Amino acid sequence: MEKMFTGYHGTVGDNIEEILKSILNTGFNISNREDQWLGKGIYFFDNDSQAKWWCRNQQMKSLKYGIIKASFSCDSSKILDLDNQEDRDKYIEATKKYIKVIKEKKLKFHSKEEALLKTQCLILSMYKKDNNIDMVKKTFYLEKELKLRFDVSSKTHTQYCLTCEDNIKDKNIFLIRG
């Protein structure tokens, strides 16, 4: 079954108008960094305020930012929803195999945080490839301090990571600032 989503992709740069037009005309660049939270791919937030928040946090790189609004769809069998217990259990079980592969490579890291992020990125990228996953979805907790377990006012954000642009049905410039 095909599921539809709307996502907001923030980007920054001194030439923001050119960057946004390039995305509309030639497509997104796949993020290939080794420390992506949800593996390599194209990242979206589920709402524009989170995309604005991300852009403002990136402003040390540039005072200009923009947001692309995109509609995309994925077959439900090709979605890894890490907010769903069943999907999370399958992923956790598969990580055991991937951790063995990573240990055999004897990778070196400078810190525990770097090791966690890069290992998570590697595992998610391998899982996506082995399981033909087009999209990963996860809601992250953003509070610095742990609040009450049922605190509905805790700051969270949901991210989508698309493996490729094939699932994007429509995209347009939502906002330009700077």
N, C-alpha and C positions, 0 to 999 in steps of 0.2 A: 504494500500500500504506500502510495506517495504522500509525503508530508510536506507542507509548505511552511516556510519561515521568512521572517523579515529581519535583516541584520544591518548594523551600522558600523562601517569601517572608518576609523580615524587615521589620518596621516598628517605629517608636519613637513614643512620645508619652506625655504625662502621663495621658491618658485611654485607655490601651492596651486595656482591656477593651471600651470602646465602639468603638474603631477596628476591632478584630478582629471584633466582632459585626456591624458595618456591612459589612465585607468579605464575611462569610458571607451576610448578608441581601440586600445590594444590589450587591455585586460590587466588584472592584478599581477603583481610579482608574488610568487610563492615564497613565503618566509622560510629560508633554509637554515636559520640560526640553530645551533645545537642546544639551546637552552629554552626553547619554547615550552610553555606550560602544557599545551595539548599536542605536541609534536609539530612537525613541519606542515605548513599549509597557509591558508588565507583566513585571517582572524576577523570576527565580527562580534559586536555586543548585541544583546537583544533589545536595547533601547538607546535612543540618541543621547540621553544625559550621561550614560556611562562612556560613550564614545567621546563626548566633550570632556569629561573628567580625564580620560586617558590622554587626550591631546594636550590639555592644560598641564598635565604632569610631564609631558615631553617637551614643553616650551623652552627648556634650556637649549634645545637644539635649534629652535626657530620660533619666532613670534607668530608665524602664520600657520594656520591649520585648516583642514577641511574634513568633511565627512561625506562618505558615499553611502547612500541607502540602497540596499540590494534585496531583491526577492530571490529566494532559492528553494529548491525542493530536493528531497532525497527519498529513495525507497526506504521504508522503515527498517528493512533487513540490512541496510548499509549505514545505519546510524549507531554509533556507540554513545549512548546517553549515560554518562557517569553519575547522573542524579537518580537513575533507575537502579534499584538494588540488583535485579537480575543481570543487567548489563555489567554492572560493577563487579559482581561475583565472577562472571565469565572472564572479565579483564584481569582480575586479581589472580585467578587460577592460571591464566596464560603467562602472567609476569614471571612465574617460577622458571619457565623454560627460557625466557628472554634474559633473565638475570644470569643464568648459567652461561649463555652466549657472551654476554657483556664481560663477565668475570674472566672468561678465556682470552678476551682481547687485552686484558691487563691495562686498562686505560688509567691514566694519571690525572688527578684533579688537584687544584690548588686549595680547595676548601670543601667542607661538608655540603654547604649550600650549592656550590658548583656541581659537586658529584650528584646531589639529589636532582637538580634541574636537568642536567645533561643525561643522566640515566633515565629519568622519566620521559624526556623527549625521545630518546632512542627506543625505549620500550613502546611508547605510543606509536611511533613511526613504524616499527616492525609489526605491531599488532594491526595497524590500519592496512598495511600491505598484505599481510597473511590472511586477513579476514575480509578483504575487499570493502573496507570502510570508506565511505565518501565524506562523512561528517562526524566530528566528536563534539558533544555538548557537555558543559560542566558549569555549575554555579559555584563560585568561589566566595568565601567568607573574607571580608576585608577589614574587620575590626582589629585594632592592635591589641586590645585587651579582651579576654574572654568574658562575655556577658552571660546572663542567665540563659539556660538551654532553650527556653521557649520565647526568647526576646524577639518579637516581630519587628522591632525597629533596628536590628543589626544591619549594617551595611554589607550587601552582597552584590555580585554582578554575575550574569550568565554570559558565557562566551560560547561561540560556535567556531570551530576550525574546519574549513572545507579543504579536502585533499587536493582538489583542482577546481578550475573555474567552470567545468562542464555543467554543474548543477545550478549555476546562476542564470536566472530567467530574465531579470531586469535589473538595471542599476542606473542611478542618477545622482547628481550632486545635490546633497541635502543642505550643506552649510559651508560657507567660506568665512574665515575670520583672519584679520591681520592686515 
